[in-house]
Amino acid sequence: DEPFQFLSTYFQLKDIYLLNKKDIPLPILFDASCSGIQHLSSIAQDLNIAKLVNVVSDENQRNDFYNIAADYVINYIENMDKEKDPKIDSKEAKDVLSKIIINRSIMKIPVMTIPYNVGLKRMGKELLTKLEGVIIKKERLFDPVKEEEDILAVQSAKSKEEYLVVIDKKFSKDGEDIYLKLNQWGKFTTIIYSSLFDIAPSIKDVRDYLNNMMILLGKLNKPFIWITPAGMKINFAMGTVSKK
């Protein structure tokens, strides 16, 4: 996935094993530790969540939050038919969503980005790309919607029933393309988006606190400043914060 990181690691290992060099200047850029959740769980001082992302040692095992989130979403979908949702046929949605292969790889994008304040629509668009999905019109099943008519535009369309979301067959349990109504796709993205906060509610509390603090500073026309561990001073552009 990261060819230049791979090459730099290769040459570093060559120096260690063949030239017996002990000094390793190579920056560690490989990150599978859910750093966003690590930061927020530490700020929240939530010991349980800190264990799930290995900030605090769990004597019994090394946890993988991506797999934990995937298991949560799978379990949620398995029990969807028990829901009474007037906006969606829960049983029908369960049948179609159960076909999607939900694993660590699928959950990585939302778990990595949501702690950094990515919204539901943006996450849904990134997830659609990950699943190699397209949006089509029902009457033209094999004619994808024009590229500029992305899911954000379709979500605001008046006649949503005209569209379907198609997920590529490589992400399907039965090896066939999966066709979802827009409300089913919306339900799927909402389940995934909410999973992080359902598993770690303290993360949402910290995120909401920081967002509200930025809004308050924006109203007061004060800068939002922090200093990194390396000593670099960062000023947040307050003009990007809503003052409503």
C-alpha positions in Angstrom: 0.0 0.0 0.0 2.9 2.4 0.8 5.7 1.5 -1.8 8.1 4.2 -0.6 7.8 3.2 3.0 8.3 -0.4 1.9 11.5 0.5 0.0 12.9 2.7 2.8 12.3 -0.2 5.3 14.0 -2.6 2.9 17.2 -0.5 2.7 17.1 0.1 6.5 17.0 -3.7 7.1 19.8 -4.2 4.6 22.0 -1.8 6.6 21.2 -3.6 9.9 21.7 -7.1 8.7 24.5 -6.7 6.1 26.4 -3.7 7.4 25.7 -4.3 11.1 24.5 -0.7 11.6 22.8 0.0 14.9 21.6 3.5 14.4 18.0 3.5 12.9 17.0 6.9 11.6 13.9 5.6 9.8 10.7 7.4 11.0 8.0 4.9 12.1 5.1 5.7 9.7 3.2 2.4 10.0 0.2 3.0 12.2 -2.4 0.4 13.0 -3.1 1.6 16.5 -6.3 3.7 16.1 -4.4 6.8 17.1 -7.5 9.0 17.1 -9.3 6.8 19.6 -6.1 6.5 21.6 -5.9 10.3 21.9 -9.5 10.8 22.8 -9.7 7.8 25.2 -6.7 9.3 27.0 -8.3 12.8 27.2 -11.5 11.2 28.5 -9.5 9.0 30.9 -11.7 6.1 29.9 -9.8 3.0 31.0 -12.1 0.5 29.3 -11.7 2.2 25.8 -8.0 2.7 26.4 -7.6 -1.0 26.8 -9.5 -1.6 23.5 -6.9 0.4 21.7 -3.9 -0.8 23.7 -3.1 2.5 25.4 -3.4 0.5 28.6 -2.1 -3.0 28.6 -4.6 -5.8 28.7 -2.9 -8.8 30.3 -5.1 -11.3 28.5 -4.7 -10.1 24.9 -3.8 -7.4 22.5 -6.9 -5.8 21.1 -7.8 -4.8 17.6 -10.5 -2.1 17.6 -11.2 -2.5 13.9 -12.3 -6.1 14.5 -14.3 -5.1 17.6 -16.1 -2.5 15.5 -16.7 -5.0 12.7 -18.2 -7.5 15.1 -20.5 -4.8 16.5 -21.8 -3.9 13.1 -22.3 -7.6 12.1 -24.3 -8.2 15.3 -26.4 -5.1 14.8 -27.4 -6.1 11.3 -28.2 -9.6 12.5 -30.8 -8.2 14.9 -32.2 -5.5 12.6 -35.4 -7.3 12.0 -36.4 -6.7 15.6 -36.4 -2.9 15.0 -39.6 -0.9 14.4 -38.4 1.8 12.1 -41.1 3.6 10.1 -38.6 4.9 7.5 -37.3 1.5 6.5 -38.4 -2.2 6.2 -36.0 -3.6 8.8 -36.3 -7.2 7.7 -35.7 -6.4 4.0 -32.8 -4.2 5.0 -31.3 -7.0 7.2 -31.5 -9.4 4.3 -29.6 -7.2 1.9 -27.1 -5.8 4.4 -26.3 -9.3 5.6 -24.8 -10.0 2.2 -22.0 -7.4 2.7 -18.7 -8.8 3.9 -17.9 -6.6 6.9 -14.4 -7.0 8.2 -11.4 -5.2 9.6 -10.6 -3.7 6.2 -14.1 -2.2 5.7 -14.2 -0.7 9.2 -10.7 0.9 9.0 -11.9 4.0 7.1 -14.6 5.0 9.6 -12.7 4.0 12.7 -9.7 6.1 11.5 -11.6 9.2 10.3 -14.6 9.7 12.6 -12.5 10.6 15.7 -11.1 13.4 13.5 -14.6 14.8 13.0 -15.4 13.4 9.5 -19.2 13.7 9.1 -21.6 11.0 8.1 -22.0 12.0 4.5 -18.3 12.3 3.9 -17.7 8.9 5.6 -20.5 7.4 3.5 -18.8 8.7 0.3 -15.4 7.3 1.3 -17.0 4.0 2.2 -18.8 3.7 -1.1 -15.4 4.2 -2.8 -13.9 1.5 -0.6 -16.7 -0.9 -1.6 -16.2 0.0 -5.3 -19.8 1.0 -5.4 -21.7 3.1 -7.9 -25.1 4.8 -8.0 -27.4 3.8 -10.7 -30.9 4.6 -11.9 -33.4 1.7 -11.7 -34.5 2.0 -15.3 -30.8 1.9 -16.4 -29.5 -0.8 -14.2 -26.2 -1.1 -16.0 -25.6 2.6 -16.8 -23.9 4.2 -13.8 -24.9 7.8 -12.8 -22.5 10.4 -14.1 -19.5 10.9 -11.9 -20.5 14.4 -10.8 -23.8 13.0 -9.6 -22.2 11.5 -6.5 -23.9 10.2 -3.5 -24.0 13.6 -1.8 -26.2 14.9 -4.7 -28.3 11.9 -4.8 -29.0 11.9 -1.1 -30.7 15.3 -1.5 -32.7 14.3 -4.6 -36.5 14.5 -4.4 -37.1 11.2 -6.0 -34.6 8.9 -4.2 -36.6 5.9 -5.1 -35.2 6.2 -8.7 -31.7 5.3 -7.5 -29.9 2.3 -6.3 -26.5 1.8 -4.7 -24.5 -1.1 -6.2 -21.7 -2.7 -4.2 -19.1 -4.7 -6.1 -19.4 -8.5 -5.9 -16.0 -8.9 -4.4 -17.5 -7.5 -1.2 -20.5 -9.8 -1.3 -20.8 -13.1 0.5 -22.6 -14.8 -2.4 -20.2 -13.5 -5.1 -22.8 -11.3 -6.8 -23.3 -7.5 -6.9 -25.4 -6.2 -4.1 -28.2 -3.7 -4.9 -29.4 -1.4 -2.1 -32.1 1.2 -2.0 -30.8 4.6 -0.9 -32.5 4.3 2.5 -30.8 0.9 3.0 -27.5 2.4 2.1 -28.2 5.3 4.5 -29.1 2.8 7.3 -25.8 0.9 6.6 -23.7 4.1 6.8 -25.5 5.2 9.9 -24.9 1.9 11.7 -21.2 2.1 10.9 -20.9 5.7 11.9 -22.8 5.2 15.1 -20.8 2.0 16.0 -17.8 4.0 17.2 -19.8 6.1 19.6 -21.9 3.1 20.8 -18.8 1.2 21.6 -17.0 4.2 23.1 -19.6 6.9 24.2 -16.9 8.9 26.1 -15.3 9.5 22.7 -18.4 11.4 21.5 -18.4 13.4 24.7 -14.9 14.6 24.2 -15.5 15.3 20.5 -18.6 17.3 21.3 -16.8 19.2 24.0 -13.9 20.2 21.7 -16.4 21.2 18.9 -18.4 23.4 21.3 -15.2 24.9 22.6 -14.2 25.9 19.0 -17.7 27.3 18.4 -17.4 29.4 21.6 -14.0 30.7 20.7 -15.3 31.5 17.2 -18.1 33.6 18.7 -15.6 35.4 20.9 -13.3 35.9 17.9 -10.5 34.3 19.8 -7.9 32.0 18.2 -7.8 28.3 18.8 -4.1 27.5 19.6 -2.2 24.4 20.6 1.5 23.4 20.7 2.7 20.1 19.5 5.1 17.9 21.5 7.9 19.1 19.1 7.1 22.7 20.1 5.4 23.8 16.9 2.7 26.4 17.6 -0.5 25.9 15.5 -3.3 28.5 15.1 -6.7 27.2 13.9 -8.4 29.3 11.2 -11.4 30.3 13.2 -13.2 31.6 10.0 -13.9 27.9 9.2 -15.9 27.4 12.4 -19.7 27.9 12.3 -20.8 30.7 14.6 -24.5 29.7 14.7 
